[in-house]
Amino acid sequence: MTCAGSTFTSTVDQIFTALMNILIITAVISLFIAALFLVALIWSIKDGQFDDAYAPPNRILFDEKNNQHNK
């Protein structure tokens, strides 16, 4: 009976070790993907992807209307 108990414990330990390895690999992969998204975000901000191209032309138009009312 002792042999069967140690075999069961050994099998459980192997399964636990395999699951922990999978968890560690998954965590490392997810951190790598998150770092890639962070780099892409920083790159797009520096490249001007989020600059407002619509408001400045409209602001010029509204400024002219305000200047005409002030005169």
C-alpha positions in Angstrom: 0.0 0.0 0.0 2.9 2.3 0.6 4.0 1.9 -3.0 0.6 2.8 -4.4 0.4 5.9 -2.2 3.8 7.2 -3.3 3.0 6.6 -6.9 -0.2 8.6 -6.5 1.7 11.4 -4.8 4.4 11.3 -7.5 1.7 11.6 -10.2 0.0 14.5 -8.4 3.3 16.3 -8.0 4.0 15.8 -11.8 0.6 17.2 -12.7 1.0 20.2 -10.3 4.5 20.9 -11.8 3.1 20.7 -15.3 0.3 23.1 -14.4 2.6 25.5 -12.7 4.9 25.5 -15.8 1.9 26.3 -18.0 0.9 29.1 -15.7 4.4 30.6 -15.8 4.7 30.3 -19.5 1.2 31.9 -20.0 2.1 34.8 -17.6 5.4 35.5 -19.5 3.6 35.5 -22.9 0.9 37.8 -21.6 3.5 40.2 -20.2 5.3 40.2 -23.5 2.1 41.0 -25.4 1.3 43.8 -23.0 4.8 45.2 -23.5 4.3 45.1 -27.2 1.0 47.0 -26.9 2.7 49.6 -24.7 5.5 50.1 -27.2 2.9 50.4 -30.0 0.9 53.0 -28.0 4.0 55.1 -27.2 5.1 54.9 -30.8 1.7 56.0 -32.1 1.6 58.9 -29.7 5.1 60.1 -30.7 4.2 59.7 -34.4 1.2 62.0 -34.0 -1.5 59.4 -34.5 -3.7 61.0 -31.9 -3.2 64.7 -33.0 -6.4 66.6 -33.6 -6.6 67.4 -37.3 -10.2 68.5 -37.3 -10.4 71.2 -34.7 -7.7 73.7 -35.9 -9.4 74.5 -39.2 -12.7 74.9 -37.5 -11.1 77.1 -34.8 -9.8 79.4 -37.5 -13.3 79.8 -38.9 -14.8 80.5 -35.6 -12.1 83.0 -34.7 -13.0 85.0 -37.9 -16.6 85.1 -36.9 -15.7 86.3 -33.4 -13.4 89.0 -34.8 -16.2 90.3 -37.0 -18.6 90.6 -34.1 -16.0 92.5 -32.0 -15.3 95.1 -34.7 
